[in-house]
Amino acid sequence: MAEPAQTRGRVEEPDPPLHDPHAIAREYHYQRRRRAARVERRREQRFARARFWLVLLCLVLAVAVIGVLILQQVQNIFGI
């Protein structure tokens, strides 16, 4: 069934938005935390990359040292 047509009477206007005096300060601190997190993430990535290459270099050096020691032992045993 159809609804009755609305009459043109007094139209209620919505309440104006409430002003939050701390909204700007909150947003400023939020953006500042985001920026700090981004800088910290870049710093951590840089340190992780350096750690990776340092560990890889240490492993390659350890393999080279072990290889030389094994080669010396083989030469001593077989008199090469």
C-alpha positions as a Python dict, from the first residue, in 0.01 Angstrom:
ca = {
    (1, 'M'): (0, 0, 0),
    (2, 'A'): (128, 348, -74),
    (3, 'E'): (242, 582, 199),
    (4, 'P'): (87, 924, 238),
    (5, 'A'): (278, 1208, 77),
    (6, 'Q'): (491, 1420, 302),
    (7, 'T'): (357, 1762, 368),
    (8, 'R'): (571, 2066, 322),
    (9, 'G'): (605, 2174, 672),
    (10, 'R'): (892, 2273, 885),
    (11, 'V'): (1202, 2083, 777),
    (12, 'E'): (1427, 1993, 1063),
    (13, 'E'): (1785, 2073, 990),
    (14, 'P'): (2050, 1836, 1115),
    (15, 'D'): (2253, 1943, 1412),
    (16, 'P'): (2570, 2125, 1319),
    (17, 'P'): (2885, 1918, 1366),
    (18, 'L'): (3030, 1947, 1709),
    (19, 'H'): (3369, 2109, 1733),
    (20, 'D'): (3633, 1891, 1895),
    (21, 'P'): (3903, 2120, 2034),
    (22, 'H'): (4153, 1835, 2065),
    (23, 'A'): (4104, 1693, 1714),
    (24, 'I'): (4391, 1890, 1561),
    (25, 'A'): (4635, 1797, 1838),
    (26, 'R'): (4532, 1431, 1814),
    (27, 'E'): (4579, 1428, 1437),
    (28, 'Y'): (4917, 1600, 1472),
    (29, 'H'): (5038, 1339, 1719),
    (30, 'Y'): (4897, 1057, 1506),
    (31, 'Q'): (5083, 1179, 1197),
    (32, 'R'): (5398, 1232, 1401),
    (33, 'R'): (5381, 870, 1528),
    (34, 'R'): (5330, 745, 1172),
    (35, 'R'): (5635, 940, 1055),
    (36, 'A'): (5842, 809, 1345),
    (37, 'A'): (5732, 453, 1272),
    (38, 'R'): (5827, 493, 905),
    (39, 'V'): (6173, 624, 998),
    (40, 'E'): (6219, 343, 1250),
    (41, 'R'): (6113, 84, 991),
    (42, 'R'): (6371, 220, 742),
    (43, 'R'): (6640, 215, 1010),
    (44, 'E'): (6556, -143, 1106),
    (45, 'Q'): (6565, -250, 740),
    (46, 'R'): (6907, -91, 697),
    (47, 'F'): (7038, -269, 1009),
    (48, 'A'): (6886, -599, 898),
    (49, 'R'): (7050, -567, 557),
    (50, 'A'): (7388, -493, 719),
    (51, 'R'): (7346, -785, 961),
    (52, 'F'): (7265, -1019, 673),
    (53, 'W'): (7578, -925, 477),
    (54, 'L'): (7794, -943, 790),
    (55, 'V'): (7668, -1293, 876),
    (56, 'L'): (7709, -1404, 515),
    (57, 'L'): (8067, -1270, 510),
    (58, 'C'): (8145, -1450, 838),
    (59, 'L'): (8005, -1776, 702),
    (60, 'V'): (8204, -1750, 378),
    (61, 'L'): (8519, -1669, 578),
    (62, 'A'): (8457, -1967, 809),
    (63, 'V'): (8408, -2201, 510),
    (64, 'A'): (8729, -2069, 352),
    (65, 'V'): (8926, -2122, 676),
    (66, 'I'): (8788, -2474, 719),
    (67, 'G'): (8865, -2549, 353),
    (68, 'V'): (9228, -2435, 393),
    (69, 'L'): (9268, -2639, 712),
    (70, 'I'): (9125, -2949, 545),
    (71, 'L'): (9352, -2898, 244),
    (72, 'Q'): (9656, -2872, 476),
    (73, 'Q'): (9556, -3190, 657),
    (74, 'V'): (9509, -3376, 328),
    (75, 'Q'): (9855, -3256, 213),
    (76, 'N'): (10011, -3370, 541),
    (77, 'I'): (9846, -3712, 530),
    (78, 'F'): (9918, -3792, 165),
    (79, 'G'): (10244, -3597, 140),
    (80, 'I'): (10136, -3388, -154),
}
